[in-house]
Amino acid sequence: MSLVSQRLSAFCILFALGAGIGLVPSSAAATVEEIALMNRADRQKVLIEGAKKEGKISWYTTLIVDQVVRPVKDAFEKEYPFLQVEFFRGNAERLVQKMLAEYQAKRYDVDIIDGTVSPTMVRRAGYLQRFYSPVLAEYPADLKDPQGYWGTTNLYFFATGYNTKMVKLNEIPKTYEDLLNPRWKGQMMWSTSRGSGAPIFVGTILNTMGQEAGKTYLQRLKAQNIAKSTASNRQVLDLTIAGEYPLALQIFNHHAYISKTAGAPVDWMPHEPVTATIQTIALAKNSPHPHAAMLLIDFAMSEKGQKVFQQSNYLPSHPKVPAKQIDLKPGGGKFKRAYYINPDAQYDKGNEWVDYFNNVFVKQ
Amino acid sequence: MAKQTSSGAYNLPIKSADTSAAPGVFRFRSLLRFDAATGVMIGVSLVTAYLVLPPLYSVIQTSLFTTKLTGEIDEFTFRYYQDLIRELQVVGPFLNTIYFSAGSALFATLLGGSIAWVVTRTDTPLRGLGYFTAFASFGTPFILYTIGWLLLLGKAGPVNFWLKTILDQPGPVINIYSLWGMIFIESLLWSPFVFLMLAAAFRSMDPSLEEASAVCGARVWQTMRRVSLRLMLPAFFSVVLLIFIRSFESFEIPALVGLPGDIRVLTTSIYLDAQKLPPRYGSAGAFSVLLMFVVAGTLYLYFRVTREGDRFHTITGKGYRPALIHLGRWRYLAGAGLLAYALVLLVLPFLIILWASLLPFYMQPSIEALSRFTAKNYVTAIHFPKITDSIKNSILLGLGSASAVMALTLLASWLLVRTKMRGRWLLDLLTTLPLLFPGIVMGLAILRFYLFVPIPVYGTLWILLIAFVTRYIPYGIRYTHSGLLQLHKELEEAAYTAGATWSNCMRRIVLPLVTPSFLGGWAFIFLLSAKELSMSVLLVSPQTPVVSVAIFELWENAQVGELAAFGVIWTVILVSIAVIYYLFARRYGVQQS
């Protein structure tokens, strides 16, 4: 009897162990890579189970907290009430420096990082994890990484902002060529910001007009004496609203739109092809909460999540989700062609554009 | 002119002070004190070295090595220095930098010094206004202040509009986007710093020297020029050195004011070239290493000049209570000057910021704009995430870093001024170096250091405190150093003779007598740290938000109105603190002198 019971208990222990071993690989012991690339029918269920144990997500973001990060956080937490989204906001450079320093010290706090170029920098350092998300299938090729390192949450389109009190209706520059009109000499301002100012204007021109024609154009533009400022393009636009400069080059079209709706004497005019940058979202290599992180990435790119971006006056990247103000996106009536600056191109070519801008427009 | 007599007279008392303190007396008086001095020297040097050396190492390393994308050191290179030398050979930006720094240092010293003299030494009405203006002006976030001036003096701004109308000119009369515009704004920004420092020095002036000059028939102006100002040499040196260096390496004003007008300085070139990926901080590092040599040389010379520190003692055992100079009718003019200063430094920029904060988008001041007033921007500002935590953290950090810096630098200055140890100037250099560290390099250095060193401060407020204390040591040392130089050692010697211990003497003699400098420095650092940006952005964690980072986020992305609303709230908070502090300081500081 005692022998039987002993065997029985031993069997029970073995069974429990076996069950434990059997359970472990399916969830807890899975690597970040396995979770990120998981592509099976019960993916959502596994992610939710894992996320329940993780409880939170740490998101390093370049998005504006008040405008969009909080709305996304709130909508996501409503969807998954057992998760808590923590975020750290910074500009691309600081964000990446912080993450790289942490990884060097083997401190893995971050789950998700976003930005127009920051994920690419982290990827080059080798600290990104490729991921699979069923939502990616809904996106066109130029809005996702072929290897699965990043997806897209929203888009930025650049335009010329003008003060409607200072610029007459028939004067509004419609094309890049129109900017060369002597009328605008000394009347334009742009930001020196690498990712959202003059350098990517240079990049667009060189890539869409061709090197030779582009350089000729830029040399002629140089003669227009465009005022430069290290302020962001939002401030450059505000100076135009204040009447300091009638034209603000390379500003975000939605900024001009927001100010215009508030009653400011300002509007925007696209020049085709319109420069566009894309806000990418990516998973950290040693994400401490990979299940929860994947749920957030899925959500941010899904139609439901994209509506949150839309309602926050951001320009959703999902092809089926239009902008709240429809003409801010291509095909919305105001412009058709956009030149999307791929994050890798911005990273690889950006230095050349910065140098070109400095040599031609700054050092005279 | 009674030149001959007065020049003979002002020399006399100083000479006698010289002879009263033979160099050997100090060491002899008390062995007990010597031990304390050694202990303090070791302690202060260790703390300072611990704070300053890691970032110093990092700055030098940054300037000599390329880094991999991950931040690891890659190859040794002189490239950054070669680039810098090439940059220096371009005459335009180099000369602009010199004009800008020298102009700002001179104009700020002149402005702040005049105000300090009027406030501390004359019977001008409205003197309290000087202090209020200085404290309150520190409260305004730096970037916002600059934007305020651009809106005021810009092409479409009200000043140009009125001038255009009055002078009947077709175009704008003032061009703020010019070298003069840069110097004007930079000097205004620094003048309160000069004011606080020189006010402390003026207040501790030995009146007997000035009285002697007056007795000999010298006029007020002559006395000031030949007696007062010469006695203040250390204080003047400190402010000119600090402002020159800060302007030399400053970036914001040249970028926001100079660049649109095509006025380039060295830092704008370095900044624009450094917009590379992966980020390169080598040029910034090389630039600051170069500046270090310049500053080391200057400090060494300065030390040789002030080695005979006795010449600058103005607080002696003979009792000091600087007499107020009666300006007669001129005092109304001086009072008007104070009002004008307050108006230009504080009221005008604040009003334009307040104006901007009440509008849905920026409009030039007009009656029409009044109808658009809205509280929307304030609603946005108040709903800024974790705003209460940010304010609490910033105030805590300000209190902590101001107190720690002033305590540390008071001891360091005491060592520099009182002891005769060789190589003291190295301690002075060490405490001045953080002034030259580029914010981002220093921030990264501290970030990496505490990620690797097993001291659990990463992600807490402590790492910010350490960074701030390191950053602001140079300001503390200049305040306490010039304050202590004025203090004659005979007072301390009297204490020791009466049997006081070292700590007793520090607490009951030295500290009360340097209170004006100490409090001035404390307030300055408190307010500076509330604004610190370049390191905070790297070192804060989601759990430890601070105000300046919130301002940075708004600066990068928000409309002027939202930034302005936030700035108004923050200014009101800081000014309230400043008023409380002022009342406190008046009780413990001003009444004693």
Interface residues (C-beta under 8 A of the other chain):
Chain A: S58 I64 V65 D66 Q67 R70 E86 F87 F88 R89 G90 N91 E93 R94 V96 Q97 K98 L100 A101 E102 Y103 Q104 A105 R107 V117 M121 R124 A125 G126 Y127 M189 T192 S193 R194 P199 N225 A227 K228 S229 T230 A231 S232 R234 Q235 D238 L239 I241 A242 G243 E244 S259 A262 G263 A264 V266 Y347 G350 N351 V354 D355 N358 V362 K363 Q364
Chain B: K68 L69 T70 G71 E72 V90 I147 L150 L151 G154 K155 A156 G157 Y177 A255 L256 L259 P260 G261 D262 R264 T268 S269 Y271 L272 D273 Q275 K276 L277 P278 P279 P360 F361 Y362 M363 Q364 R372 T380 H383 F384 P385 L444 L447 R448 L451 F452 Y458 V537 L538 V540 S541 P542 E553 W555 E556 N557 A558 Q559 V560
